Amino acid sequence: MFINAVDELFPDFKEQITMQMGTIKEEKLFALYLMKAGFNNTQISYLTGTSTVNVWRWKNKYLATLENK
């Protein structure tokens, strides 16, 4: 339901991610959707059950990928 709402607001978001980052695990994809929706690292960590360090890494990798494209 949440992912559908983000897809409605940003229809090409998932396609952009997969084009830029290749194959992506569901957990990481969900975290990127949460980032797109404006959640902070601590909130994403809590919702995904991963460490804030991992969330920080994912966010930085995603932002670096966007800057290089």
VOVEXTI-715289 format. One record per atom (N, C-alpha, C): atom name; residue number from 1; residue in one letter; x, y, z. Coordinates in Angstrom, 2 decimals, always signed. Each point is the difference from the previous one (the first is absolute). Example, Ala and Ser with C-alpha at 12.3 -4.5 7.8 and 13.67 -1.06 7.14 Angstrom:
+-------+-----+--------+---------+---------+---------+
! atome ! num ! residu !       u !       v !       w !
+-------+-----+--------+---------+---------+---------+
!     N !   1 !      A !  +13.19 !   -5.69 !   +7.80 !
!    CA !   1 !      A !   -0.89 !   +1.19 !   +0.00 !
!     C !   1 !      A !   +0.90 !   +1.20 !   +0.00 !
!     N !   2 !      S !   -0.35 !   +1.05 !   -0.72 !
!    CA !   2 !      S !   +0.82 !   +1.19 !   +0.06 !
!     C !   2 !      S !   -0.77 !   +1.09 !   +0.73 !
+-------+-----+--------+---------+---------+---------+
***
This chain:
+-------+-----+--------+---------+---------+---------+
! atome ! num ! residu !       u !       v !       w !
+-------+-----+--------+---------+---------+---------+
!     N !   1 !      M !   +0.83 !   -1.19 !   +0.00 !
!    CA !   1 !      M !   -0.83 !   +1.19 !   +0.00 !
!     C !   1 !      M !   +0.88 !   +1.27 !   +0.00 !
!     N !   2 !      F !   +1.01 !   +0.03 !   +0.87 !
!    CA !   2 !      F !   +0.89 !   +1.14 !   +0.06 !
!     C !   2 !      F !   +0.75 !   +0.18 !   -1.32 !
!     N !   3 !      I !   +0.54 !   -1.10 !   -0.52 !
!    CA !   3 !      I !   +0.75 !   +0.06 !   -1.25 !
!     C !   3 !      I !   -0.89 !   +0.46 !   -1.14 !
!     N !   4 !      N !   -1.24 !   -0.43 !   -0.01 !
!    CA !   4 !      N !   -0.95 !   +0.45 !   -1.03 !
!     C !   4 !      N !   -0.22 !   +1.50 !   +0.07 !
!     N !   5 !      A !   -0.07 !   +0.54 !   +1.21 !
!    CA !   5 !      A !   -0.19 !   +1.45 !   +0.16 !
!     C !   5 !      A !   +1.20 !   +0.77 !   -0.54 !
!     N !   6 !      V !   +1.20 !   -0.48 !   +0.29 !
!    CA !   6 !      V !   +1.20 !   +0.65 !   -0.51 !
!     C !   6 !      V !   +0.05 !   -0.12 !   -1.52 !
!     N !   7 !      D !   -0.37 !   -1.18 !   -0.51 !
!    CA !   7 !      D !   -0.03 !   -0.20 !   -1.46 !
!     C !   7 !      D !   -0.97 !   +0.96 !   -0.69 !
!     N !   8 !      E !   -1.10 !   +0.30 !   +0.65 !
!    CA !   8 !      E !   -0.96 !   +0.94 !   -0.58 !
!     C !   8 !      E !   +0.57 !   +1.42 !   -0.04 !
!     N !   9 !      L !   +0.72 !   +0.37 !   +1.05 !
!    CA !   9 !      L !   +0.59 !   +1.34 !   +0.05 !
!     C !   9 !      L !   +1.23 !   +0.13 !   -0.89 !
!     N !  10 !      F !   +0.78 !   -1.06 !   -0.08 !
!    CA !  10 !      F !   +1.25 !   +0.00 !   -0.78 !
!     C !  10 !      F !   +0.00 !   -1.24 !   -0.89 !
!     N !  11 !      P !   -0.72 !   +0.03 !   -1.12 !
!    CA !  11 !      P !   -0.21 !   -1.20 !   -0.81 !
!     C !  11 !      P !   +1.28 !   -0.64 !   -0.55 !
!     N !  12 !      D !   +1.03 !   +0.77 !   -0.22 !
!    CA !  12 !      D !   +1.22 !   -0.57 !   -0.58 !
!     C !  12 !      D !   +1.09 !   -0.29 !   +1.03 !
!     N !  13 !      F !   -0.31 !   +0.11 !   +1.27 !
!    CA !  13 !      F !   +1.01 !   -0.16 !   +1.05 !
!     C !  13 !      F !   +0.61 !   -1.40 !   +0.00 !
!     N !  14 !      K !   -0.81 !   -1.04 !   +0.00 !
!    CA !  14 !      K !   +0.53 !   -1.36 !   +0.04 !
!     C !  14 !      K !   +0.81 !   -0.30 !   -1.25 !
!     N !  15 !      E !   -0.46 !   +0.45 !   -1.13 !
!    CA !  15 !      E !   +0.73 !   -0.20 !   -1.25 !
!     C !  15 !      E !   +1.35 !   +0.70 !   +0.03 !
!     N !  16 !      Q !   +0.03 !   +1.21 !   +0.53 !
!    CA !  16 !      Q !   +1.27 !   +0.75 !   +0.14 !
!     C !  16 !      Q !   +0.98 !   -0.77 !   +0.87 !
!     N !  17 !      I !   -0.49 !   -0.50 !   +1.12 !
!    CA !  17 !      I !   +0.87 !   -0.73 !   +0.93 !
!     C !  17 !      I !   +0.59 !   -1.23 !   -0.68 !
!     N !  18 !      T !   -0.84 !   -0.79 !   -0.63 !
!    CA !  18 !      T !   +0.50 !   -1.24 !   -0.60 !
!     C !  18 !      T !   +0.90 !   +0.28 !   -1.20 !
!     N !  19 !      M !   -0.24 !   +1.06 !   -0.73 !
!    CA !  19 !      M !   +0.88 !   +0.36 !   -1.10 !
!     C !  19 !      M !   +1.37 !   +0.45 !   +0.51 !
!     N !  20 !      Q !   +0.00 !   +0.75 !   +1.07 !
!    CA !  20 !      Q !   +1.24 !   +0.57 !   +0.52 !
!     C !  20 !      Q !   +0.78 !   -0.96 !   +0.89 !
!     N !  21 !      M !   -0.71 !   -0.83 !   +0.74 !
!    CA !  21 !      M !   +0.67 !   -0.84 !   +0.99 !
!     C !  21 !      M !   -0.03 !   -1.49 !   -0.36 !
!     N !  22 !      G !   -0.71 !   -0.36 !   -1.05 !
!    CA !  22 !      G !   -0.09 !   -1.41 !   -0.36 !
!     C !  22 !      G !   -0.95 !   -0.75 !   +0.92 !
!     N !  23 !      T !   +0.29 !   -1.26 !   +0.21 !
!    CA !  23 !      T !   -0.83 !   -0.83 !   +0.86 !
!     C !  23 !      T !   +0.12 !   +0.50 !   +1.44 !
!     N !  24 !      I !   -1.14 !   +0.07 !   +0.66 !
!    CA !  24 !      I !   -0.02 !   +0.54 !   +1.36 !
!     C !  24 !      I !   -0.90 !   -0.87 !   +0.87 !
!     N !  25 !      K !   +0.45 !   -0.28 !   +1.21 !
!    CA !  25 !      K !   -0.77 !   -0.83 !   +0.93 !
!     C !  25 !      K !   -1.23 !   +0.78 !   +0.48 !
!     N !  26 !      E !   -1.02 !   -0.76 !   +0.33 !
!    CA !  26 !      E !   -1.28 !   +0.58 !   +0.42 !
!     C !  26 !      E !   +0.16 !   +0.92 !   +1.22 !
!     N !  27 !      E !   +0.80 !   -0.41 !   +0.96 !
!    CA !  27 !      E !   +0.22 !   +0.80 !   +1.21 !
!     C !  27 !      E !   +0.61 !   +1.37 !   -0.33 !
!     N !  28 !      K !   +0.98 !   -0.01 !   -0.87 !
!    CA !  28 !      K !   +0.65 !   +1.23 !   -0.40 !
!     C !  28 !      K !   -0.94 !   +0.88 !   -0.82 !
!     N !  29 !      L !   -0.79 !   -0.63 !   -0.88 !
!    CA !  29 !      L !   -0.97 !   +0.74 !   -0.79 !
!     C !  29 !      L !   -1.02 !   +0.69 !   +0.91 !
!     N !  30 !      F !   -0.48 !   -0.72 !   +1.00 !
!    CA !  30 !      F !   -0.95 !   +0.58 !   +0.95 !
!     C !  30 !      F !   +0.62 !   +1.19 !   +0.73 !
!     N !  31 !      A !   +1.27 !   -0.14 !   +0.39 !
!    CA !  31 !      A !   +0.70 !   +1.10 !   +0.67 !
!     C !  31 !      A !   +0.10 !   +1.22 !   -0.91 !
!     N !  32 !      L !   +0.29 !   -0.22 !   -1.28 !
!    CA !  32 !      L !   +0.08 !   +1.12 !   -0.94 !
!     C !  32 !      L !   -1.36 !   +0.66 !   -0.20 !
!     N !  33 !      Y !   -1.06 !   -0.78 !   +0.01 !
!    CA !  33 !      Y !   -1.35 !   +0.57 !   -0.07 !
!     C !  33 !      Y !   -0.27 !   +0.86 !   +1.23 !
!     N !  34 !      L !   +0.41 !   -0.49 !   +1.17 !
!    CA !  34 !      L !   -0.18 !   +0.78 !   +1.22 !
!     C !  34 !      L !   +0.78 !   +1.30 !   -0.06 !
!     N !  35 !      M !   +1.21 !   -0.05 !   -0.55 !
!    CA !  35 !      M !   +0.81 !   +1.20 !   -0.17 !
!     C !  35 !      M !   -0.71 !   +1.00 !   -0.91 !
!     N !  36 !      K !   -0.53 !   -0.52 !   -1.09 !
!    CA !  36 !      K !   -0.71 !   +0.84 !   -0.97 !
!     C !  36 !      K !   -1.20 !   +0.67 !   +0.66 !
!     N !  37 !      A !   -0.63 !   -0.72 !   +0.93 !
!    CA !  37 !      A !   -1.19 !   +0.54 !   +0.69 !
!     C !  37 !      A !   +0.37 !   +0.97 !   +1.12 !
!     N !  38 !      G !   +1.30 !   +0.14 !   +0.29 !
!    CA !  38 !      G !   +0.43 !   +0.98 !   +0.98 !
!     C !  38 !      G !   +0.30 !   -0.52 !   +1.39 !
!     N !  39 !      F !   +0.05 !   -1.32 !   +0.17 !
!    CA !  39 !      F !   +0.34 !   -0.56 !   +1.30 !
!     C !  39 !      F !   +1.49 !   +0.22 !   +0.27 !
!     N !  40 !      N !   +0.37 !   +0.17 !   +1.27 !
!    CA !  40 !      N !   +1.42 !   +0.16 !   +0.33 !
!     C !  40 !      N !   +0.64 !   -1.37 !   +0.25 !
!     N !  41 !      N !   +1.31 !   -0.01 !   +0.15 !
!    CA !  41 !      N !   +0.75 !   -1.26 !   +0.13 !
!     C !  41 !      N !   -0.47 !   -0.83 !   +1.19 !
!     N !  42 !      T !   -0.25 !   +0.64 !   +1.14 !
!    CA !  42 !      T !   -0.44 !   -0.72 !   +1.19 !
!     C !  42 !      T !   -1.36 !   -0.66 !   -0.23 !
!     N !  43 !      Q !   -0.91 !   +0.71 !   -0.61 !
!    CA !  43 !      Q !   -1.32 !   -0.55 !   -0.29 !
!     C !  43 !      Q !   +0.10 !   -1.17 !   -0.98 !
!     N !  44 !      I !   +0.83 !   +0.15 !   -1.02 !
!    CA !  44 !      I !   +0.17 !   -1.06 !   -0.99 !
!     C !  44 !      I !   +0.63 !   -1.23 !   +0.66 !
!     N !  45 !      S !   +0.97 !   +0.23 !   +0.86 !
!    CA !  45 !      S !   +0.64 !   -1.09 !   +0.73 !
!     C !  45 !      S !   -1.03 !   -0.78 !   +0.82 !
!     N !  46 !      Y !   -0.84 !   +0.72 !   +0.68 !
!    CA !  46 !      Y !   -1.04 !   -0.64 !   +0.83 !
!     C !  46 !      Y !   -0.98 !   -0.80 !   -0.86 !
!     N !  47 !      L !   -0.45 !   +0.59 !   -1.10 !
!    CA !  47 !      L !   -1.00 !   -0.65 !   -0.85 !
!     C !  47 !      L !   +0.54 !   -1.19 !   -0.79 !
!     N !  48 !      T !   +1.28 !   +0.03 !   -0.32 !
!    CA !  48 !      T !   +0.58 !   -1.09 !   -0.79 !
!     C !  48 !      T !   +0.71 !   -1.04 !   +0.87 !
!     N !  49 !      G !   +0.26 !   +0.35 !   +1.26 !
!    CA !  49 !      G !   +0.67 !   -0.93 !   +0.88 !
!     C !  49 !      G !   +1.49 !   -0.13 !   -0.28 !
!     N !  50 !      T !   +0.58 !   +1.00 !   -0.62 !
!    CA !  50 !      T !   +1.43 !   +0.01 !   -0.28 !
!     C !  50 !      T !   +0.68 !   +1.14 !   +0.77 !
!     N !  51 !      S !   +1.29 !   -0.02 !   +0.04 !
!    CA !  51 !      S !   +0.71 !   +1.02 !   +0.76 !
!     C !  51 !      S !   -0.04 !   +1.36 !   -0.71 !
!     N !  52 !      T !   +0.14 !   +1.05 !   +0.79 !
!    CA !  52 !      T !   +0.04 !   +1.34 !   -0.60 !
!     C !  52 !      T !   +1.23 !   +0.17 !   -0.88 !
!     N !  53 !      V !   +1.06 !   -0.73 !   +0.30 !
!    CA !  53 !      V !   +1.21 !   +0.06 !   -0.83 !
!     C !  53 !      V !   -0.30 !   -0.54 !   -1.40 !
!     N !  54 !      N !   -0.73 !   -1.12 !   -0.07 !
!    CA !  54 !      N !   -0.38 !   -0.53 !   -1.31 !
!     C !  54 !      N !   -0.88 !   +0.98 !   -0.76 !
!     N !  55 !      V !   -0.94 !   +0.59 !   +0.68 !
!    CA !  55 !      V !   -0.88 !   +0.97 !   -0.64 !
!     C !  55 !      V !   +0.83 !   +1.17 !   -0.53 !
!     N !  56 !      W !   +0.93 !   +0.48 !   +0.79 !
!    CA !  56 !      W !   +0.87 !   +1.09 !   -0.41 !
!     C !  56 !      W !   +0.79 !   -0.39 !   -1.25 !
!     N !  57 !      R !   +0.54 !   -1.22 !   -0.02 !
!    CA !  57 !      R !   +0.74 !   -0.48 !   -1.17 !
!     C !  57 !      R !   -0.88 !   -0.07 !   -1.24 !
!     N !  58 !      W !   -1.19 !   -0.56 !   +0.17 !
!    CA !  58 !      W !   -0.92 !   -0.11 !   -1.14 !
!     C !  58 !      W !   -0.33 !   +1.38 !   -0.55 !
!     N !  59 !      K !   -0.28 !   +0.94 !   +0.91 !
!    CA !  59 !      K !   -0.35 !   +1.34 !   -0.43 !
!     C !  59 !      K !   +1.16 !   +0.66 !   -0.75 !
!     N !  60 !      N !   +1.20 !   -0.11 !   +0.54 !
!    CA !  60 !      N !   +1.15 !   +0.59 !   -0.66 !
!     C !  60 !      N !   +0.31 !   -0.65 !   -1.34 !
!     N !  61 !      K !   -0.14 !   -1.31 !   -0.07 !
!    CA !  61 !      K !   +0.22 !   -0.70 !   -1.28 !
!     C !  61 !      K !   -1.03 !   +0.46 !   -1.03 !
!     N !  62 !      Y !   -1.24 !   +0.11 !   +0.42 !
!    CA !  62 !      Y !   -1.06 !   +0.44 !   -0.91 !
!     C !  62 !      Y !   +0.26 !   +1.43 !   -0.47 !
!     N !  63 !      L !   +0.34 !   +0.89 !   +0.92 !
!    CA !  63 !      L !   +0.27 !   +1.40 !   -0.37 !
!     C !  63 !      L !   +1.22 !   +0.11 !   -0.91 !
!     N !  64 !      A !   +1.03 !   -0.79 !   +0.26 !
!    CA !  64 !      A !   +1.19 !   +0.00 !   -0.85 !
!     C !  64 !      A !   -0.34 !   -0.50 !   -1.40 !
!     N !  65 !      T !   -0.86 !   -0.99 !   -0.08 !
!    CA !  65 !      T !   -0.41 !   -0.53 !   -1.30 !
!     C !  65 !      T !   -0.76 !   +1.05 !   -0.77 !
!     N !  66 !      L !   -0.86 !   +0.75 !   +0.69 !
!    CA !  66 !      L !   -0.75 !   +1.07 !   -0.68 !
!     C !  66 !      L !   +0.91 !   +1.09 !   -0.53 !
!     N !  67 !      E !   +1.02 !   +0.34 !   +0.78 !
!    CA !  67 !      E !   +0.93 !   +1.07 !   -0.41 !
!     C !  67 !      E !   +0.85 !   -0.41 !   -1.19 !
!     N !  68 !      N !   +0.30 !   -1.29 !   -0.11 !
!    CA !  68 !      N !   +0.84 !   -0.49 !   -1.09 !
!     C !  68 !      N !   -0.76 !   -0.21 !   -1.30 !
!     N !  69 !      K !   -1.29 !   +0.02 !   +0.04 !
!    CA !  69 !      K !   -0.80 !   -0.25 !   -1.22 !
!     C !  69 !      K !   -0.39 !   +1.26 !   -0.67 !
+-------+-----+--------+---------+---------+---------+
***
